[in-house]
């Protein structure tokens, strides 16, 4: 099992666009094969920060997910709006 914590900090004025893309990505990704959990969480203390937390059955499931058109589309939007850092944990 793999857990990814994707921390995002928006550039000035870009938070709304980024979080809408993240919400759309979550909605599409929850139905992908091997997805055990996928959600987005907004910071209670920083108005420019959110985190996407995803859990995958295995590396193959994650690899299939990252090859989908919606992943490229929404992650592209998110990355254009600020900076993302990814933390990966294997169980």
N, C-alpha and C positions, 0 to 999 in steps of 0.2 A: 504494500500500500504506500502511496506517495501523497504527501501534503505539500501544497504550495501556498505560501503567503506572499501576495504581490502588493507591496506598499507603494502608494502613488501620492505624489505631491504635485499639485497643479501650478502652472504658471499663472501669473496675475490675469484674472478675468476668464480663465478657461475651465474652471472647476465644473460648472454646469454641463458643458459639452462632454467632458470626460466622464462624469458620473452617469450621464444618460447612456453613453456608449458602454460603460461597465454593466449597467442594469440590463441592457439589450444582450450583451455577451453572456451574462449569467442565465438569462431566460433561454437562450439557444443551447447553452452548454449543459444545462441540467439534464437534458435528454440524450446526451451522447453516451454511447456504450462505454461502460467501465467507470462512469462518473458516480461517485458515492455521495459527494456533497459539493456544492458550488454556491457561493453567495458573496455579496458585497456589503461592507460595513463602513459607515461614515464615522470619522473621529468626533468625539464629544467635546474635544478641547481645541482642535485646529480646524478652521473652516476650509482649509485647502487640501485636506488629506483624507483619503479613504484606503481601504484594503480589500482586495479580492482574496478570499480563502477557498481553495479547491482541494478536494481529496479524490484520488484516482485509484482504481483497483490495482493497476500495474503500469509500468513504463510504456508498454504497447498501447494502452488506452490513452495515455497522455499524448503519445506521439500522434495517434490518429486525430485527436482533438486539435492539436496544433497545426494540422494540415487542412483543416476545414476552411472554406471561404469566409465564414462569419468570424473565425478567429483572426484571420488576416485583416479583415475589414475593421472590426471593433478594436483590436489591439493597436492597429495603425492609428486610429483616431485618438485613443488614449495616449499613446506615445507622443503624438504631435501636440498634446495639451500640457505636457509636463514631464516629470521624471518618475520612472518606475524601477523599483528594486525588488528582486525575487529571492525568496528564501525557500529552499527545498529541503524537506525532511522525509526520510524513508523509514517505514515501519516494517 
